[in-house]
Amino acid sequence: MAHFHSSVLEVLGRIRREFSGVKLLALGQTVYWDEPMKSVLWLLLDRYYPEAVLVAGIHDADYFSKVPPGAHTFNEWTILPHNDWSTRDLWVATGEISCLFGSETIPTREMFLAHGVQLEKAGRHFAGERNEFLDKVTEAWGWRGLAYAGNADMTACCVKLRDVLPQLLELIHWAFEATLNCLAESARFRAEKVCSELLSDVQDYASKYPEATVTDMYRHFLATFYARLTRRQPVGMESTSSCRLFRFNSSTVHLPRFDLVRAFLDPKTRKQCQEAYDSALEGSDIYTLDRFCEGAIPFDLVVPGVGRGTICLQDDRVVIDMPEHVHIESTQPVTTLEMLAELVEERFGPDVSLVGKAVTLILTASREFIFVMNEQASAYVWRCKKMADLLKDSGLDLGFHPILRLDYGAWDAVGASEVEFILPDHLARAFGRKEITAGDFAQSWRHVVAEQEKTLKEVAALDSLDVAIAFLAERFGEPWVTKMHQHLDASVYLRELAERTAPLKQESINLRDLSHRLKQEAHHLEIEKGRHFRRSIKPVRDRLSELEAMGSKDSQEIEFLRLSLEKAEKERSRLESEIERLHAEGIHARNKHLEIKAKVASMERSNEAVHARALIKAIEQEVELVKLDLVRDAFLVSKGLVYTNHRPCAWWFMVADPTMKWFDRVAEITKLRLEELGGETNA
């Protein structure tokens, strides 16, 4: 008999004592990620809490995907990687998949910058275009998403399987092929057989149910995956979808899952609910209520065949904020769930669903169920806690049940398998080998992660090129030891060259400045010469000419004027000589400046100098590329392995180890914890 982690008995015991009769709810958007891993919980319940009811289903009320404007696609349905450039705003839920070791772990531009990697400099070596380079280096490894590129927002429950079947099969086939490439030959034959079966299951279902949606198939496969993983039929498990679970009409309006909606409708509690919701969203990109239509509440109505839109309560109507607004007239303000249900059912019939937005969805479900989540799932939970705390502080305690977290330890457990892996390049570099047994992987992966985290810190601390080269020489040895010496020699040569040229450059600058100064002095003397002529020569000449024209016999005045003119002309000659001297000296200084400048340029353009600078530039660019590779590898390994240790794709276990020893070991070491909503401590 298997022995399970001590937390299992403790946590399930508490649930049994404090929440007896409360169903456990497991919802996920696809069976091709970690949702079927919750079959571990079904095994644990079967052992320790057999009377518990597990409700497992597909979250089909969300949008299928959202394609960013930068992703150029030509098809209505397209398979995309996720990066921090052309697809940085991509959002995929229903159609995402990761191959073995892969995850949606994106090495962002901000991450590279934080670790001292200058992508623009590194990208100069890339053969393709800049956009292609940024897409490549910031891409999440081993992840793909199927996205709808049409104009309308497509809700998952509305996507017909037949419309997307070729692309869905291509997506799954891609993940299977990439996974098979990670398995040694000894494991590949059995793995190929399982992959073929899983693909055939999709095709068979599509043939048998031509009108089915993608999420209908996922819901069908969820029970199938539970059975394959546990090798037993999940008896007593209830199957659902979020659209079914949150069906909203006059017969469901009394259910506790809608209590939070009731509080938003009630005039007595509406304001505190709105304030708690908006406060919980502070600092996020999620829209606060004032960014929707007037009277918005944080809940959407999902109408089959129509779409999904925010519910907005106005004085004489209910507005559903879809691309084309739907107005439901009312004779009075809607203040109760019953009134809302009656209006909605009269307009759309009984099959609509009322679902919470990102934060309120979890709280809505937690009012009636114990929500089951895998460790690290949902980035919104802390905001849910904040909203629940704010509601409680304002006097509105709705009694939300805690979240049940499952922590699997996939890589800790992989040693139970006898499979041998062929590691993808980034993992191979980190582990120091291409092929590795599952046992060795299990024993070493945490140490490898620690080493990669250390590498990230070390690279981030490289504050100069010299330090970076020394780091690479110590880490890799040759050829970086040689490059370090080459860089040092080139740097010394250029430094000595700079020392030799520095006095010449200074002399050249001094001569240039002297030339400018002499030119200015000559210019000032030219001005002075003109003033002197107008003041001391022209008036005297004019007077002499006047006296001569008059036939004056005043020899005394004429003699005085002639002596004055002679003196003035001598001064003018002196000024002209000085100007000529200044011009000559200025030209000499400028010529000498140009001569020295040419000499310096010749020294700096020597073959030795050109080679030294080119060598330093090449090494600098190579350092940037190696830093990029180190940081990208370290990030993908350290973040990716930790993430997938908590959230592995369930089908990996079926394909990589059909004996299910790996999965069985995961079940044995899985840890449980309760995460309170509303201020309590975790257990």
Residue, then its C-alpha position, 0 to 999 in steps of 0.5 A: m500500500a502506498h504511503f502518502h505525504s504527512s500533509v495529506l492526512e492533516v489537510l484532508g482531516r481538517i476538511r473532513r472536520e470543518f467543511s464536511g459536505v462541501k464539495l471540492l471543485a477542480l476547474g481547468q481550461t485544457v486537458y493538455w496541461d496540468e489540470p488532469m494532475k488533480s487526479v492525484l487528489w481523487l486517489l487521496l480522497d479515495r483513501y482518506y476521505p471517500e465520502a467527499v465529492l470531487v467536481a472536475g470540469i473544464h473552464d469554458a466560459d473564458y475567452f479562447s485566446k487573444v492575439p496581439p497586434g504585432a503577431h502577423t497571421f494569415n489564418e483565422w486559427t494560428i499556432l504561435p510561440h510566446n515571446d517578449w516581442s511580436t507576441r508579447d501580448l499573446w494570451v492563450a488558455t484553451g489551446e495551450i500546450s508544452c512539450l516535455f520540459g517546456s513551459e510558458t516561461i518567457p525570458t523578457r527583455e527586462m530580465f535580460l537588462a536586469h542581468g546586464v545583457q544589452l540585446e541591441k548590442a548582441g543582436r548586431h551579430f544576428a544574421g536576420e532582422r532585428n525583430e526576428f532576433l528579439d522574437k528568438v531570444t525572448e521566446a518561451w522554450g517548448w510552448r505553443g498556443l493555438a489562437y483565434a485571429g479573427n475580429a470577434d472575441m471568441t468564448a471557449c464554449c463557442v468554438k466548434l471542434r470541427d472548425v479548429l481540428p486541423q490546427l489542434l491536431e497540429l498543435i498536439h502533434w508538435a508537442f508530442e514530436a518535441t517530447l519524443n525528441c527528449l526521450a532515448e531510443s529505449a523509451r521512444f517506441r512505447a511513447e510513440k504508441v501512446c502519442s498515436e493513441l492520444l491523437s487517434d482519440v481526438q480524431d475519433y471523438a471529432s468523427k463521433y461528435p461533429e457538433a461538439t465544441v473543443t471544450d466538450m471534448y476536453r470535458h470528455f477527455l478529463a475523465t479519460f485522463y483521470a482513468r489513464l493516470t490512476r488506472r481506475q475509473p473515477v467513480g463518484m466524481e462529478s463532471t462539469s464545465s464552468c458554463r454548466l456550473f454557473r448556469f444562471n436562471s430562476s432555478t439556480v439563483h438560490l445557490p451559494r455560488f451566486d452570493l457574492v453577486r447578490a451582495f453587489l446587487d443589494p443597495k445596502t452592500r453594493k458600495q462596499c463591494q465595489e470599493a473592495y473590488d477596485s481596491a483589490l485591483e490597485g497596481s494591476d492592469i485589470y480594469t476597475l469598474d469605472r472603466f466599464c459602462e455605467g453601473a458595471i459589476p465584476f461579473d459577465l454573462v455568457v450567452p450561447g451563440v451570442g458571446r460574453g459581456t460585462i453586466c451593467l446595472q442602470d436605473d431602467r435597464v440591464v446592459i450586457d457590454m458585448p461588442e454590440h450592447v444588449h439592453i434589457e429594459s426593466t421597470q425598476p432598478v435591479t437590486t436582487l438576484e431574483m430580479l436579474a435572473e428573471l430579466v435574463e431568463e426572459r431575454f435569453g432563456p435558461d441556458v446563460s451563465l453568470v461568471g466572475k471576472a479574474v478575481t471574483l471568479i475564485l471568490t464566487a466558487s469558493r463561497e460554495f466549494i473548496f477550490v482545488m488549485n495546483e501550486q503556483a496556479s493563478a496570479y490573482v489569488w492574493r488579490c482575491k484574499k485582499m478583496a475578501d479581507l476588505l469585505k470582512d473588514s467592512g462587515l460583510d463576511l461571506g464565509f469563503h472556503p479555503i483553496l486547496r493547493l496541490d504541490y506535486g514535485a514532478w522532478d523530485a519523483v521522476g527517479a521512480s521511472e526507468v526512462e532515459f532523457i535526451l535533454p534539450d540544449h539549454l538543459a544539456r548545457a546546464f546538466g553537463r550532458k546530453e543524455i541522463t537517466a531519470g534517476d540522475f535527473a531527480q537527484s541533480w535537478r535542484h543542484v542544477v537549478a541552484e547553480q543556474e540561479k548563481t550564474l544569473k547573479e554572477v552575470a548580473a554583477l559583471d560591471s565591466l568588460d574586463v571583469a566579464i572576460a575574466f569571468l568567462a575565462e575562469r568559467f570556460g577556460e579556452p578559448w576565453v583564456t586566450k581571448m582574455h590575454q588578447h584583450l589585455d594585450a590589445s588594451v595595453y597597446l591602445r593605452e600606450l598608444a594613447e599615452r604617446t599621442a596624448p601630448l601630440k594631441q594636446e600640442s595640436i590643440n594648443l596650436r589650433d587654439l593659437s591659430h584661432r587666437l592669432k586670427q582673431e587678433a589680426h581681425h581686431l587689428e584690421i578693424e583698428k586699422g580702419r578706424h585709424f584711417r578714418r580718424s587720423i589719415k582721411p581727415v588730414r588728406d581731405r584738409l590738405s586737398e581742400l587747402e591746395a584747392m583754395g591756393s592757401k599760402d598758410s605754410q604753417e598749417i600745411e606743414f603741420l598737416r603733412l607732419s601729422l599725415e606722415k606720422a599717421e601713415k607710419e602707424r598704418s604701416r606698423l599696423e599692416s606689418e603686425i597684421e601680416r605677421l599675425h596672419a603668417e604666424g596663424i597660418h604656420a600654427r594651423n599648418k603645424h596643427l594639421e601636420i601633428k593631427a595627421k601624424v596622430a591619425s596615422m599612428e591611430r590608424s596603423n595596422e596594429a592600432v586598427h587590429a587592436r580596436a577590431l579585436i576588442k570590439a569583436i571580443e566585446q560583442e562575443v562577450e555580449l552574446v555569451k552573456l545572453d546565452l548564459v542568462r537565457d539558459a540559466f533563466l529557462v532552467s532555473k525558472g522553467l524546472v521549478y515551475t514545471n516541478h509544480r505544474p507538469c503537463a499530465w500527458w507527459f507521464m502517459v507518454a514518457d513513462p507508460t508504466m506510470k511509476w513516475f505518476d505513482r511516485v508523484a502521488e506519494i510525495t504530493k503535498l497538500r495545504l489549505e490557503e485561506l481566503g479572508g485573513e486566516t493562516n494557511a494549514 
